């Protein structure tokens, strides 16, 4: 291998390394997506509360987006962070009850899911307020994948 090819390979490697350090991890650009995903869990859980007692079998409440993003909510206000944390802890407790009820083959009518109504409403209002204040809308436009985004890890 000649020195020209070696310099080209080293330069290319250095550029890729530089891009990986400069692009960061998440950051400000991903805040709306974090809020939107939490809002999805909150809205879905509100809908599940409305239909909980109409179902033949109870369905567990959604926590997936919370689990994936709970370490990324530092940019939200303290009050909203606390409300989200307490609400999703209550969701986890209810999910444990639902799991127990399903195993025991007991009636899910004894579970009090209405206690989640107010905390979920506060979460929804806080998240929607954040979206309105920062984006002017409560919906994030979908991002379409691109070759550059794929190559440089934007997802």
N, C-alpha and C positions, 0 to 999 in steps of 0.2 A: 504494500500500500504506500503510495507516495505521500509526501507532506501536504500537498494541496487537498487531497481527499480527507486526510486526518483533521486538518484545520476546518474543513467544511462540516464534518461530523461533530467536532467539538463545539463549533459555533451554533449549529442546530440544537445540540443538547443544551447549551447555555441559554438559548432563546426559549426553549420549552420550559426549562427550570425557572427562568425569569417570569414567564407567563403564569406558571403555577403559583408563584409567590405573590404576584401582583393582583391576581384576580380575587383573592380573599376567599372566605368561606361564608357564603350567605350574605351577610351585611344588609345595608339599608335597602338595597334593591329587592330583597326577598321578604321584607316585612309585610307587604300586602298579601303575599301568598301564605305566610304564616297565619295572619289574621283571618284570611278567607277560609283556610282549612279548619281553624278552630270554630269559625262561624258555621261551617258545614256540620260539624259534630253537634253544636248547640241546636241548630235548626232541626236536625234529624231527631235529636233526643226530645225536643218539644213535640214533634209529630208523633213519636212513639208514646209519649205520655197521653196524648189525646186518644190513642187507639189501644192503649194497654189493656184495659178491662174488656174490650170487645174481642180480643184475640182468644182463640182456643188455647194456644200455648204461648207463654210469655216470651218476649224477645228481649235479649240483653241490650243495654244502652251502649251507644257508640263512644269509644275512647281512643281510637286509633290515632287520629290526628293530634289529640292532646298528648299522647305518649311520645309521638315523633317530634313535637314542637315545644313541649313544656320548658325545655332548657333554652329556648330561643325567644322568650317573651320579655326579656329585660327592658325593651324599649317601651313597653306599655306602662301606664300609670300604676302606682302601688296598689290602689284600691281595686283596679280591674284585675291585676295579677293575683291578688288575694282572693277575690271573688271566684276567678277561674279555678284556682287551686282548691278552694273549699268545695266548689260545685263538682269538680271532677273526682274529688275524694268521695263525695256523697254518691256519685254515679258508680264508682267502684264498689262501694258498700252495697248498693242496690243490686249490682250485678252478682255479687256474692250471694245475696239472698235469693235471687232468681235461680242461680245455679243450684243452691240447696233445695229450693222448692221443686225444681225439675228432677233432681235425684230422688227426692223423697216422694215424688208423685203427689204432692199436696196441691191445694188450690192457690193460684197466684192472686186471687182476689184479696188475700190478706195483706199483700204488700202495699204500702202507702207510697205511691210514686208521685202523688200530688205535692209532696214536700219539695220536689225539685222544680216545680213551676216557677216560683219567684226567683230562685237563684239563676235558673237558665234564662229567664227574662232579663235579669240584670246583666248577665254575661252577653246576651245578644245585643242589648242596648249599648253596652260599653264598646263592643267590637264594631258594631255598625257606626257608632259615633266616631270611633278612630278612623274607620274607612272614609266617612264623609269629610272629616277634618283634613285628612291627608291625601285623599284621592278625588273627593267630590262625588263619589258613588259608593254603593255598598257591594258592587260586583267588580272583580278583577277580570280584565280582559285575558282570554286564554293566550298563552305563549306558544308559538308554533316552533317545533324543533328546526334547527338549521344545522348545516354542516359544521360551521364554526362553533356553534354551541355544543355540538356533539364532541368535537375535537378538544375543546377546552373545558369540558365538564359542566356546561350550563344546562341545568335540567329543571 
